[in-house]
Every structure is written in C-alpha cells, then in structure tokens.
C-alpha cells in the first residue's frame, strides 16, 4: 500500500497514530496491568468472581475524579464517594461499627472499595469481610483504576456477585467457623443502596441463612 505523505513531511499513518495516542480515554478504559494484578489477588478467595469481572466490559457511564485522597468517581452522574476525601469518608462510615462486637463484616456494594479496606482494618487481624456487588462491569472499571491488591491479598476479603448463591456464601465460612459466633455486622455503602435494590436484601437474607446453617453445623459437630 502506498504511504500518503503530508505537506509537513509527516505521513498519514504517523498522523493517525499520533491522534490515537492523544485521544482521551473513555470511561470504560483503564490500566489493564492494574486490572490483572487486582484480579490475580482477588482470585485468592473469589476465583469465579475474578473470572466474571475479567470477561465483562467496563461501565461507560462512570467518571473518575482526582481527589485529595486518590480517585473518586460518579456513576450515571451520582457520586460514589466524596469528591474531596473519599478515604476519610469511608473511615467515618466504618467507625459506626463496634469492632468489639463483630468478627465478620457483610458489605452491601463495593463502590470504589475504600470502605471495604477500612472495614477489614477496623475489625481486626482475624476478621473477614464478605462484600456483595453484582455489577461486574462496575468492578471491571474500578479495578482498572484503583489498586485493591492489598485488600484482596489479605486472604480475608470475599466477593459475592450472586445474592442467591447460598453455596458460595456458605463456602466463605468453611475454615472460619470460629468467627461465626463472634458477631456479624452489615455495612451498607449508601450510594449503592438504591442501585442494588432488592438484590441487596436478598444477599442479606442469604448471608444470614448461611450463618445460621454454619452455627447449627458447629453445634451438631460438638454435641
């Protein structure tokens, strides 16, 4: 194929390449290497969910915003976190939970992940966090932009995408039976509540059913 040369000495192929390099990223874009690191860490405790996120496209209606504490974002025009101090906001939310009365944290909505990280640290080194987030496209976009590898690599964070999957939720407690009797607290990511709708209630019910079944199993085993 002939190469068309522009008057400035730049050929057409070079011009197209330069334009592509300078094009702004769409909301669904992100860092594929960061996404890969996040998903490899997530797969430690949530392999099926990691595969689901990997195969999903990103959301096109999410806009990331630089804040004083890393990235914030809006989803469909709705703020997912404070546009100035999202981490401080997450820390304040988590502070409403009595860490002495819980060893398991159930979370409704992943959001940008800040509240999940703060909750895990707040509950202590032996606690676990189980987060319900059904929107794989949202997770794809967030994990392409925000580093959650420390949270996922802790081995104490579990992601659930199906609110009715009792088998999956019960599997979280396998090996963590001792924590079940130490208290459970639910934390709602407020910007996600409306978006989750009835699925959030469904997850809460499935979580409680799994906890009751685990308690019964432990009591029966010890009897």
BARO-444561 format. One record per residue: x, y, z of N, C-alpha, C in turn. Coordinates in nm, 3 decimals. Example, Ala and Ser with C-alpha at 12.3 -4.5 7.8 and 13.67 -1.06 7.14 Angstrom:
BEGIN
    n.xx    n.yy    n.zz   ca.xx   ca.yy   ca.zz    c.xx    c.yy    c.zz
   1.319  -0.569   0.780   1.230  -0.450   0.780   1.320  -0.330   0.780
   1.285  -0.225   0.708   1.367  -0.106   0.714   1.290   0.003   0.787
This chain:
BEGIN
    n.xx    n.yy    n.zz   ca.xx   ca.yy   ca.zz    c.xx    c.yy    c.zz
   0.085  -0.120   0.000   0.000   0.000   0.000   0.088   0.124   0.000
   0.052   0.224  -0.083   0.129   0.347  -0.088   0.110   0.425   0.040
   0.215   0.492   0.085   0.210   0.575   0.205   0.187   0.719   0.162
   0.081   0.781   0.211   0.047   0.918   0.176   0.126   1.011   0.266
   0.197   1.106   0.208   0.281   1.197   0.284   0.217   1.334   0.292
   0.212   1.390   0.413   0.154   1.522   0.433   0.257   1.628   0.396
   0.211   1.750   0.380   0.299   1.857   0.339   0.408   1.886   0.440
   0.385   1.854   0.569   0.485   1.882   0.672   0.593   1.778   0.676
   0.580   1.673   0.592   0.677   1.565   0.596   0.629   1.449   0.681
   0.513   1.461   0.747   0.456   1.353   0.828   0.362   1.271   0.742
   0.380   1.139   0.740   0.290   1.057   0.660   0.159   1.032   0.734
   0.058   0.986   0.659  -0.076   0.971   0.714  -0.080   0.869   0.826
  -0.004   0.760   0.814  -0.001   0.658   0.919   0.049   0.715   1.050
   0.153   0.799   1.043   0.208   0.860   1.164   0.106   0.955   1.228
   0.032   1.029   1.144  -0.068   1.123   1.195  -0.179   1.049   1.267
  -0.227   0.938   1.208  -0.332   0.859   1.271  -0.284   0.804   1.404
  -0.159   0.755   1.406  -0.103   0.701   1.530  -0.094   0.807   1.637
  -0.052   0.929   1.599  -0.040   1.038   1.695  -0.177   1.075   1.750
  -0.278   1.078   1.665  -0.413   1.113   1.710  -0.466   1.008   1.807
  -0.437   0.881   1.778  -0.483   0.775   1.868  -0.417   0.786   2.004
  -0.286   0.820   2.005  -0.213   0.833   2.131  -0.268   0.945   2.216
  -0.316   1.051   2.151  -0.361   1.169   2.224  -0.510   1.167   2.256
  -0.583   1.065   2.207  -0.727   1.059   2.229  -0.755   1.036   2.377
  -0.854   1.105   2.433  -0.887   1.084   2.574  -0.943   0.945   2.595
  -0.918   0.890   2.715  -0.972   0.759   2.746  -1.122   0.769   2.770
  -1.194   0.668   2.724  -1.336   0.662   2.754  -1.352   0.613   2.896
  -1.470   0.637   2.957  -1.489   0.594   3.095  -1.464   0.445   3.117
  -1.485   0.362   3.015  -1.466   0.219   3.032  -1.321   0.177   3.026
  -1.233   0.266   2.984  -1.091   0.234   2.975  -1.026   0.235   3.112
  -0.905   0.186   3.118  -0.829   0.185   3.242  -0.694   0.124   3.216
  -0.629   0.080   3.322  -0.497   0.020   3.313  -0.512  -0.132   3.315
  -0.491  -0.200   3.203  -0.510  -0.345   3.200  -0.412  -0.419   3.291
  -0.293  -0.363   3.311  -0.197  -0.428   3.400  -0.245  -0.421   3.545
  -0.300  -0.306   3.586  -0.354  -0.293   3.721  -0.473  -0.386   3.738
  -0.559  -0.393   3.638  -0.672  -0.484   3.644  -0.624  -0.627   3.663
  -0.522  -0.666   3.590  -0.468  -0.801   3.603  -0.415  -0.830   3.742
  -0.343  -0.734   3.799  -0.290  -0.754   3.935  -0.404  -0.766   4.036
  -0.503  -0.680   4.021  -0.618  -0.686   4.112  -0.690  -0.820   4.101
  -0.711  -0.866   3.980  -0.786  -0.990   3.961  -0.708  -1.112   4.008
  -0.578  -1.111   3.991  -0.497  -1.223   4.042  -0.505  -1.229   4.194
  -0.503  -1.113   4.258  -0.514  -1.110   4.404  -0.656  -1.149   4.448
  -0.757  -1.101   4.377  -0.895  -1.133   4.410  -0.922  -1.282   4.398
  -0.859  -1.346   4.300  -0.881  -1.489   4.276  -0.836  -1.576   4.392
  -0.760  -1.522   4.483  -0.717  -1.597   4.601  -0.836  -1.650   4.679
  -0.940  -1.569   4.694  -1.059  -1.608   4.769  -1.187  -1.605   4.686
  -1.181  -1.542   4.569  -1.302  -1.527   4.486  -1.269  -1.554   4.340
  -1.228  -1.677   4.306  -1.183  -1.705   4.169  -1.293  -1.692   4.064
  -1.414  -1.738   4.094  -1.522  -1.728   3.996  -1.560  -1.583   3.969
  -1.561  -1.504   4.075  -1.593  -1.362   4.060  -1.485  -1.290   3.980
  -1.359  -1.329   4.001  -1.249  -1.268   3.926  -1.264  -1.296   3.776
  -1.301  -1.419   3.743  -1.321  -1.454   3.601  -1.439  -1.377   3.542
  -1.544  -1.360   3.620  -1.660  -1.285   3.573  -1.623  -1.141   3.541
  -1.546  -1.079   3.629  -1.503  -0.940   3.608  -1.412  -0.929   3.487
  -1.322  -1.025   3.472  -1.228  -1.022   3.359  -1.301  -1.028   3.226
  -1.409  -1.105   3.219  -1.482  -1.122   3.093  -1.583  -1.011   3.067
  -1.601  -0.923   3.163  -1.700  -0.816   3.149  -1.636  -0.690   3.093
  -1.708  -0.614   3.010  -1.659  -0.482   2.970  -1.674  -0.385   3.086
  -1.610  -0.270   3.076  -1.625  -0.168   3.179  -1.754  -0.088   3.160
  -1.793  -0.014   3.261  -1.909   0.075   3.251  -1.871   0.198   3.171
  -1.964   0.245   3.089  -1.939   0.364   3.009  -1.994   0.490   3.074
  -2.067   0.474   3.185  -2.127   0.592   3.250  -2.058   0.625   3.382
  -1.934   0.579   3.397  -1.858   0.611   3.518  -1.751   0.714   3.485
  -1.736   0.811   3.571  -1.636   0.916   3.551  -1.549   0.925   3.676
  -1.421   0.907   3.660  -1.327   0.912   3.772  -1.277   1.055   3.791
  -1.258   1.091   3.918  -1.222   1.227   3.956  -1.104   1.223   4.051
  -1.005   1.305   4.026  -0.892   1.316   4.119  -0.938   1.388   4.245
  -0.905   1.331   4.361  -0.941   1.393   4.488  -0.814   1.414   4.571
  -0.832   1.464   4.693  -0.718   1.481   4.783  -0.667   1.347   4.834
  -0.746   1.240   4.815  -0.710   1.108   4.867  -0.726   1.000   4.760
  -0.669   1.023   4.644  -0.682   0.927   4.536  -0.804   0.955   4.451
  -0.851   0.852   4.381  -0.962   0.870   4.288  -1.097   0.862   4.358
  -1.188   0.948   4.315  -1.329   0.934   4.346  -1.398   0.911   4.212
  -1.531   0.902   4.212  -1.600   0.876   4.085  -1.748   0.908   4.097
  -1.809   0.929   3.981  -1.954   0.936   3.972  -2.000   0.825   3.879
  -2.118   0.772   3.906  -2.175   0.665   3.824  -2.312   0.711   3.778
  -2.325   0.733   3.648  -2.451   0.787   3.597  -2.483   0.922   3.656
  -2.380   0.999   3.688  -2.398   1.130   3.747  -2.414   1.131   3.898
  -2.419   1.013   3.960  -2.435   1.002   4.105  -2.299   0.978   4.170
  -2.265   1.058   4.271  -2.136   1.044   4.338  -2.127   0.909   4.409
  -2.018   0.837   4.386  -1.996   0.709   4.452  -1.922   0.727   4.584
  -1.863   0.843   4.602  -1.786   0.873   4.723  -1.763   1.023   4.727
  -1.710   1.071   4.837  -1.676   1.212   4.848  -1.581   1.251   4.735
  -1.606   1.366   4.674  -1.519   1.411   4.566  -1.391   1.474   4.617
  -1.381   1.494   4.747  -1.260   1.553   4.805  -1.183   1.454   4.891
  -1.252   1.384   4.981  -1.183   1.295   5.074  -1.258   1.161   5.084
  -1.249   1.078   4.981  -1.324   0.952   4.982  -1.277   0.853   5.088
  -1.148   0.853   5.119  -1.096   0.760   5.220  -1.141   0.802   5.359
  -1.133   0.930   5.388  -1.180   0.980   5.518  -1.328   0.953   5.536
  -1.405   0.969   5.429  -1.548   0.940   5.434  -1.572   0.793   5.466
  -1.495   0.705   5.402  -1.508   0.561   5.427  -1.472   0.527   5.571
  -1.367   0.590   5.621  -1.324   0.566   5.759  -1.432   0.608   5.858
  -1.498   0.719   5.830  -1.605   0.767   5.917  -1.724   0.671   5.916
  -1.758   0.620   5.799  -1.867   0.524   5.787  -1.838   0.398   5.867
  -1.718   0.346   5.851  -1.679   0.224   5.920  -1.675   0.244   6.071
  -1.644   0.365   6.113  -1.635   0.395   6.256  -1.767   0.380   6.330
  -1.877   0.369   6.257  -2.008   0.350   6.321  -2.027   0.206   6.369
  -1.936   0.117   6.332  -1.947  -0.024   6.371  -1.858  -0.052   6.492
  -1.912  -0.119   6.591  -1.837  -0.158   6.710  -1.749  -0.278   6.677
  -1.620  -0.255   6.668  -1.526  -0.361   6.629  -1.520  -0.473   6.731
  -1.557  -0.443   6.856  -1.551  -0.545   6.961  -1.666  -0.645   6.951
  -1.767  -0.612   6.874  -1.886  -0.697   6.869  -1.901  -0.772   6.737
  -1.797  -0.772   6.654  -1.808  -0.838   6.524  -1.674  -0.891   6.477
  -1.678  -1.008   6.416  -1.560  -1.066   6.352  -1.585  -1.091   6.204
  -1.711  -1.070   6.162  -1.748  -1.084   6.022  -1.823  -0.958   5.980
  -1.778  -0.898   5.871  -1.845  -0.781   5.817  -1.909  -0.814   5.684
  -2.039  -0.791   5.673  -2.108  -0.806   5.545  -2.128  -0.668   5.484
  -2.093  -0.652   5.358  -2.097  -0.520   5.294  -2.189  -0.523   5.173
  -2.276  -0.424   5.165  -2.365  -0.409   5.050  -2.307  -0.303   4.957
  -2.248  -0.346   4.847  -2.193  -0.255   4.748  -2.044  -0.234   4.763
  -1.969  -0.259   4.655  -1.824  -0.241   4.659  -1.784  -0.096   4.641
  -1.863  -0.022   4.561  -1.827   0.117   4.536  -1.688   0.128   4.477
  -1.603   0.206   4.541  -1.464   0.219   4.499  -1.371   0.135   4.587
  -1.428   0.062   4.680  -1.351  -0.030   4.763  -1.292   0.028   4.889
  -1.298   0.160   4.906  -1.233   0.222   5.021  -1.295   0.175   5.153
  -1.426   0.167   5.158  -1.492   0.126   5.283  -1.465  -0.020   5.315
  -1.445  -0.103   5.213  -1.410  -0.244   5.237  -1.272  -0.254   5.301
  -1.178  -0.177   5.250  -1.043  -0.176   5.306  -1.045  -0.126   5.450
  -1.117  -0.018   5.473  -1.124   0.039   5.607  -1.193  -0.056   5.705
  -1.297  -0.124   5.660  -1.370  -0.215   5.747  -1.282  -0.333   5.788
  -1.207  -0.387   5.694  -1.121  -0.501   5.725  -1.019  -0.464   5.831
  -0.960  -0.345   5.817  -0.865  -0.299   5.917  -0.931  -0.269   6.050
  -1.052  -0.216   6.046  -1.124  -0.177   6.168  -1.162  -0.298   6.252
  -1.200  -0.408   6.187  -1.247  -0.525   6.260  -1.134  -0.609   6.320
  -1.013  -0.590   6.272  -0.901  -0.662   6.332  -0.841  -0.768   6.242
  -0.730  -0.825   6.286  -0.649  -0.911   6.201  -0.708  -1.049   6.175
  -0.807  -1.090   6.252  -0.866  -1.222   6.230  -1.003  -1.215   6.163
  -1.055  -1.096   6.145  -1.189  -1.079   6.089  -1.191  -1.104   5.939
  -1.310  -1.126   5.885  -1.327  -1.139   5.741  -1.437  -1.042   5.696
  -1.430  -1.005   5.569  -1.531  -0.917   5.509  -1.588  -0.987   5.386
  -1.721  -0.991   5.379  -1.791  -1.051   5.266  -1.869  -0.939   5.198
  -1.832  -0.906   5.075  -1.894  -0.793   5.005  -1.981  -0.842   4.890
  -2.101  -0.790   4.883  -2.192  -0.819   4.772  -2.189  -0.706   4.671
  -2.151  -0.740   4.548  -2.153  -0.644   4.438  -2.184  -0.720   4.309
  -2.305  -0.705   4.256  -2.344  -0.781   4.137  -2.299  -0.721   4.004
  -2.253  -0.597   4.004  -2.222  -0.526   3.879  -2.077  -0.552   3.838
  -2.057  -0.656   3.757  -1.922  -0.692   3.714  -1.859  -0.583   3.627
  -1.941  -0.512   3.551  -1.890  -0.404   3.467  -1.835  -0.290   3.553
  -1.905  -0.258   3.660  -1.856  -0.156   3.752  -1.726  -0.200   3.816
  -1.720  -0.324   3.860  -1.597  -0.376   3.921  -1.481  -0.373   3.822
  -1.509  -0.406   3.696  -1.405  -0.401   3.593  -1.347  -0.260   3.582
  -1.434  -0.160   3.578  -1.388  -0.022   3.566  -1.309   0.022   3.689
  -1.362  -0.009   3.807  -1.296   0.034   3.931  -1.160  -0.033   3.946
  -1.154  -0.163   3.921  -1.029  -0.237   3.941  -0.928  -0.209   3.831
  -0.971  -0.140   3.726  -0.877  -0.094   3.623  -0.814   0.039   3.661
  -0.865   0.101   3.768  -0.821   0.235   3.807  -0.765   0.243   3.949
  -0.816   0.160   4.039  -0.781   0.172   4.181  -0.714   0.043   4.227
  -0.602   0.056   4.294  -0.524  -0.059   4.341  -0.587  -0.115   4.468
  -0.645  -0.233   4.458  -0.705  -0.301   4.573  -0.630  -0.429   4.607
  -0.507  -0.441   4.559  -0.433  -0.567   4.578  -0.406  -0.597   4.725
  -0.383  -0.495   4.806  -0.358  -0.521   4.948  -0.483  -0.579   5.015
  -0.598  -0.524   4.983  -0.724  -0.576   5.037  -0.744  -0.721   4.994
  -0.730  -0.748   4.865  -0.756  -0.882   4.813  -0.652  -0.983   4.860
  -0.527  -0.940   4.871  -0.419  -1.030   4.910  -0.422  -1.066   5.058
  -0.505  -0.997   5.134  -0.514  -1.026   5.278  -0.564  -1.167   5.304
  -0.637  -1.223   5.207  -0.696  -1.355   5.227  -0.819  -1.351   5.316
  -0.862  -1.231   5.352  -0.976  -1.217   5.444  -1.091  -1.138   5.380
  -1.082  -1.118   5.249  -1.188  -1.048   5.175  -1.250  -1.144   5.075
  -1.382  -1.150   5.074  -1.456  -1.239   4.985  -1.560  -1.157   4.908
  -1.559  -1.171   4.776  -1.655  -1.101   4.691  -1.765  -1.197   4.649
  -1.889  -1.152   4.656  -2.004  -1.230   4.612  -2.081  -1.148   4.509
  -2.111  -1.207   4.393  -2.183  -1.135   4.288  -2.328  -1.182   4.271
  -2.360  -1.299   4.323  -2.496  -1.354   4.312  -2.561  -1.354   4.450
  -2.667  -1.275   4.470  -2.726  -1.263   4.604  -2.794  -1.390   4.652
  -2.826  -1.481   4.562  -2.898  -1.603   4.598  -2.808  -1.725   4.607
  -2.679  -1.708   4.587  -2.587  -1.823   4.584  -2.548  -1.863   4.726
  -2.635  -1.940   4.790  -2.608  -1.983   4.926  -2.487  -2.072   4.938
  -2.462  -2.153   4.836  -2.345  -2.241   4.839  -2.217  -2.159   4.842
  -2.213  -2.056   4.760  -2.095  -1.969   4.756  -2.076  -1.899   4.890
  -2.182  -1.844   4.944  -2.170  -1.770   5.070  -2.134  -1.864   5.184
  -2.190  -1.984   5.185  -2.156  -2.081   5.289  -2.009  -2.122   5.281
  -1.956  -2.127   5.158  -1.816  -2.166   5.143  -1.721  -2.066   5.206
  -1.766  -1.941   5.220  -1.684  -1.838   5.284  -1.654  -1.877   5.428
  -1.750  -1.941   5.494  -1.735  -1.972   5.636  -1.661  -2.102   5.662
  -1.633  -2.179   5.556  -1.555  -2.301   5.573  -1.414  -2.265   5.617
  -1.376  -2.312   5.734  -1.247  -2.275   5.790  -1.252  -2.151   5.876
  -1.366  -2.082   5.873  -1.384  -1.961   5.954  -1.499  -1.978   6.054
  -1.529  -2.103   6.087  -1.643  -2.130   6.175  -1.630  -2.061   6.311
  -1.508  -2.050   6.360  -1.488  -1.989   6.491  -1.532  -1.843   6.494
  -1.532  -1.778   6.378  -1.570  -1.636   6.372  -1.721  -1.616   6.378
  -1.795  -1.719   6.339  -1.940  -1.704   6.326  -2.005  -1.666   6.458
  -1.956  -1.723   6.567  -2.014  -1.694   6.697  -1.964  -1.566   6.760
  -1.875  -1.495   6.691  -1.815  -1.374   6.748  -1.883  -1.246   6.702
  -1.990  -1.260   6.624  -2.067  -1.142   6.584  -2.052  -1.107   6.437
  -2.163  -1.061   6.379  -2.168  -1.021   6.239  -2.234  -0.884   6.230
  -2.179  -0.797   6.148  -2.239  -0.666   6.127  -2.248  -0.639   5.977
  -2.360  -0.581   5.936  -2.379  -0.542   5.797  -2.350  -0.393   5.779
  -2.280  -0.361   5.673  -2.247  -0.222   5.641  -2.294  -0.192   5.500
  -2.378  -0.091   5.485  -2.428  -0.053   5.353  -2.347   0.064   5.299
  -2.296   0.048   5.175  -2.235   0.159   5.104  -2.351   0.243   5.050
  -2.377   0.355   5.114  -2.500   0.429   5.091  -2.526   0.464   4.944
  -2.423   0.508   4.866  -2.451   0.539   4.725  -2.491   0.416   4.643
  -2.468   0.295   4.697  -2.501   0.173   4.623  -2.638   0.117   4.658
  -2.697   0.163   4.768  -2.820   0.101   4.818  -2.932   0.104   4.714
  -2.958   0.220   4.655  -3.065   0.232   4.556  -3.033   0.147   4.433
  -2.908   0.149   4.391  -2.868   0.072   4.273  -2.887  -0.078   4.295
  -2.857  -0.126   4.413  -2.869  -0.269   4.442  -3.015  -0.312   4.455
  -3.098  -0.223   4.508  -3.240  -0.254   4.521  -3.266  -0.380   4.602
  -3.358  -0.463   4.553  -3.398  -0.583   4.625  -3.286  -0.687   4.632
  -3.190  -0.679   4.541  -3.081  -0.777   4.545  -2.999  -0.763   4.672
  -2.990  -0.640   4.724  -2.919  -0.619   4.850  -2.988  -0.689   4.965
  -3.121  -0.680   4.968  -3.198  -0.751   5.071  -3.182  -0.902   5.055
  -3.179  -0.947   4.930  -3.162  -1.090   4.904  -3.029  -1.141   4.955
  -2.924  -1.062   4.933  -2.792  -1.102   4.983  -2.793  -1.109   5.135
  -2.851  -1.008   5.199  -2.855  -1.007   5.345  -2.925  -1.130   5.400
  -3.035  -1.170   5.336  -3.108  -1.289   5.382  -3.027  -1.416   5.359
  -2.963  -1.426   5.242  -2.882  -1.544   5.212  -2.763  -1.554   5.307
  -2.705  -1.439   5.339  -2.593  -1.436   5.433  -2.637  -1.486   5.571
  -2.750  -1.437   5.619  -2.799  -1.478   5.749  -2.834  -1.627   5.751
  -2.893  -1.677   5.642  -2.925  -1.820   5.634  -2.798  -1.904   5.641
  -2.694  -1.860   5.570  -2.567  -1.934   5.571  -2.504  -1.932   5.709
  -2.515  -1.820   5.777  -2.460  -1.811   5.913  -2.533  -1.905   6.008
  -2.665  -1.908   5.998  -2.743  -1.997   6.085  -2.708  -2.144   6.058
  -2.694  -2.178   5.931  -2.660  -2.316   5.896  -2.522  -2.352   5.949
  -2.429  -2.258   5.943  -2.294  -2.285   5.993  -2.296  -2.302   6.144
  -2.371  -2.218   6.214  -2.382  -2.231   6.360  -2.441  -2.367   6.398
  -2.546  -2.407   6.327  -2.609  -2.536   6.354  -2.511  -2.650   6.332
  -2.434  -2.641   6.225  -2.336  -2.745   6.195  -2.231  -2.754   6.305
  -2.185  -2.639   6.353  -2.083  -2.638   6.459  -2.139  -2.700   6.586
  -2.260  -2.660   6.624  -2.322  -2.714   6.746  -2.342  -2.864   6.735
  -2.389  -2.909   6.618  -2.412  -3.053   6.598  -2.282  -3.131   6.604
  -2.177  -3.074   6.548  -2.048  -3.141   6.547  -1.991  -3.155   6.687
  -2.012  -3.052   6.769  -1.956  -3.053   6.904  -2.041  -3.135   7.001
  -2.165  -3.162   6.964  -2.256  -3.234   7.055  -2.214  -3.380   7.073
